[in-house]
Amino acid sequence: MLLLGQQTPFIEDLLNRSNKQAEALLEHLPAGFDRIALRPDLRLYDQHDHESFYLVKEGLLFAELEGRVTLVLQPGDIAGIEHCLGHPPSNYYGEDPVILERYERSAFHERLLKSTDLTRTWLHYLYAQTGLFQVAFGQLIRDQQRPQAGFLRFRTGDRIIQQGDMADHVYTLMRGSARVFRDETEVGVIREGEIFGAIAALINAPRNASVFAGEDCTVMAIPKEQFSGLLRSQPETGLHLLQSMARTINDLNLRVADRPGANSPHV
């Protein structure tokens, strides 16, 4: 499971505990009743019931509440947990096709009750999930200025940003990698979780480089007008931005230093 934004040690500990308990559960659970291929143009509950659990087998599953993405489920995560925790129900979708296994809830619980160890593992998993849902929902309602993010998909070689264009969005690379070019010379690489395109948006200037998808990737786009408010309301986003910029500058220094006769600039 992934939570959007910079993670604190507490949240990372919850995520690690959730992942470990999920792995322990999967070692003892039989195959699901149905294998579902969820198309990108459909929401899970548009076609399937709320009375089942859905194990993510392949792809990324986005949990959406009140029109906003709150969580991202990865292979090994279980969708539909919030119904038995008393949390507001989410709907789920994938930017790419997602493969799920469906477990009828009552049969799932019957299987758990046959093993004390399995029941204990399930309870620990629910404890971790409760904490993660509380964090996600708290972020959702904490600040009304939190921007509505749009998710874009790009294929290998697709252009994400064009040098010279005026900036209208700031981007976070959710999955995959991207390559940065300035005047047709490659000057850097963008990795998963990094923010890019922020400088031109913040100073209202043209883009000084182009960005292309290095592989199939998913990008979260935030309108520039809302990004400034996000920095004010969530300082951890500003820290994450500075970390991304520092790594980019360091990579550029190394590339310059590798050129014959070139000196690395001081930063």
N, C-alpha and C positions, 0 to 999 in steps of 0.2 A: 504494500500500500504506500502511496505517496501523498503527502500534503503539499499544497502549493506554497511557495515562499521559502524563506530561510528557516532552517530547523534549529531549535534549541536542543541542548543535551537531553532535557526531559522528554521532548517529543521523539528524538532519535532512540531513546531507551524504550519508549512505548512501541515504536515501530519494530525494533529488534525483537522485543518480547512477543509481539503479535506474529511476526514472521516465524519465530521458533515454534510457537504453539501450533501455527497452521501446518508447518512441516510435520510435526508429531501427529496431528490429526490425519493427515493424508496418508501416513504409513499404514493406518488401520481401517480407513474407510473403503468400502467397495466402490465400484464404478457407479456413476449416477444413473438415473432412470433414462434420461434423454441426453443426446448430444445436440447442442444448439449452435448454429452459425448465425450470429447477430450481424445484420447488414448495417453499414454506416448510416443509412437513411432512416433507420428505425430506432425507437426507444424500446428497451427490454419489456416494460410493462404494457406497451401497446399490443403485444402479441402473447405475453405469458403472464401467469398468475403471480399474485403477491404471497401465496401460501407455500412457496418453495424457496430453497436456497440455491444459489447458482455459483458453482466453482469456476473461476477463470482458468482456462487451460492454455489459451494462446491469445496474445494481443493485450491492449490496454483498454480498460473499461472506465469511463468517466462517470462519476456520481454527481447528479445535477439536482439542486434544490433551489426552488424559487428562481429558476432561470440562471443560476450560477453554478459553476463547477466547484465542489467542495473537496472531493477526494478523487484520486486516481488509483484504480485497482489493477494489480499486476497478476501474472500467472501464480496460482496458489492462494489468492485471496478469495473470499466468499462474499458474494453480493446478497443483499436481503436481510442481513443481520439486524439492521436498525428496527425492523418490525418487532422483533422479540425483545428489543431493548427499550421500547417505548419512545424512540426518537422519531421525529418527523420523517415520513417516507421519502426517499430519493427515487428518481428515475435514472436509468443507466443507458449509455450509448457508447459507441466506439468510433473513433476517427477512421479506423480501418476495420475490416472484418474481425470479429472477436469470437473465439470458440469457447463455449460454456458447457458444463455438465450440470443438469438439473437434479436436485435432491428434494423429494417430497418431504415436507417438514416433519410430519409425524413419524414417518419411517426413519428419518435421520435421527430423531430423538430416541426411538426404540433401539436403534443400533448403539447409541451412546450408553443407554442404560444397562447394556449387557456387560459393560466393563467399567469398574470403578476408576481405573487409571484414565480411560478415555473420557469419562465424565469430568474428571478433575482437569484434564487438559482442555476440554471444551470450556469449562468455567474460567480458566485462566485466559483463554483466548477472548472470551466475552468481556472480561475485565479490561484487557488491553484495548479492545475495540471500543468500549464505552469511553475510555479516556480519549481516544483518537477522534471519535465522533464529537465529543464535547469541545475539543480544540477546534475542529473544523467548523462546527456550528457557532462557536464563540467568535471565530474570525469572520464568519458570515454576517453577524449582527453587530460586531464591535464598532464598526465605523461605516456610516452610510456613504462615505466618499470612496469606499473601495470600488475600483472600476470594474465594469463588466468586460471580461476578457473574451476575445474571440480566438478560436483555434483554427489554424491553417495547416494544410498538408502540402508538402512539396516532394517531388520526385528528384532523384539524383540529377544534378545539373541544372535544375530550375533556379531562376533568379529570385531571390527573396528581397533584396534591396538593390536599387540602381544608383550608382554614383552620379551625383549632380541633381538628383530629385530632391524636392523639399520633403522634410521629414513630417510624417503625420502619425506614426505609431512608434512605440518602443516594443521590443520583442524579447521573449525568453525562449530558448531552445529546450523544448520538453523532451524530445527524443531525436536521436541521430547526431549528425555533425554538419558543420557548414564551413566554407572556405571564404576568406576575405581577400579581395583584389582591389588594388589601387592602380589606376592607369594600366590595366591588364597584367600587372605583376602581383603574384600572390604574396600577401604580407602577414597572413595569420590564419588561425583555425579557431572556430567556435565550438565548444563542447557542451554536452548536455547540462542543463541547469543554469547556463550563463545568460546574462542580459546583454543585448547588443542593440545598436541603433539609438542609444539614449542621448549621446552628446549633441547630435544635430537637432534632436527633438527639444532638448532643454534650452539650447541657445537660438532656436528657430533659424537654423542655417541649412544649406544644401548638404546632402550626404557626401562625405569625402571618400567613400569607398563603396564597392559593390560586394554583395554577399550572395553566394550560390550554395545550394544544398550539396554537401559532399556525399550524401547518401539519402535515401528516403527519410524524411524527418517531419516532425510535428512542432509547430511554433505557436506560442501564445502571444497575441498582439493586444497591446493596450493603447488606446488613443492618447496622444501626447498631452492633451488638455487634462486628462485624468491622472497621468503618471506623476505630475508635480504634486498633486494632492496625496497620492499614494506615498510619496517620499516623506511628506510632512506627517502623515498619520501613522506610518509604519517605518520607523528608522531602520529596522533590520533590512528592509529592501535597499536602502541607501548603502548600507554596509556591503550587501551582496553585490551591488553595482560596482562599488569601489574595488572589491576583490576581483571581479571580472575584468575591470579596466586595468588593474595592476598586472594581471596575468597576460593580457593582450600586449601591454607595453613591454613586458619582459620578453615575450616571444619575438616581438619586433626587434628589440635590441639584439637578441641572439642571431636573428636572420641577417641583420646589418653587419654584425661582427664576423659572420661567416663569409662575407663577400671579400674577395682579394683586395687588400690595400685599404679596407674600410675600418673606421674606428667606431666603436659602439657609443651612441650618444649617452650623456649623463642624464638620469631622471631621478 
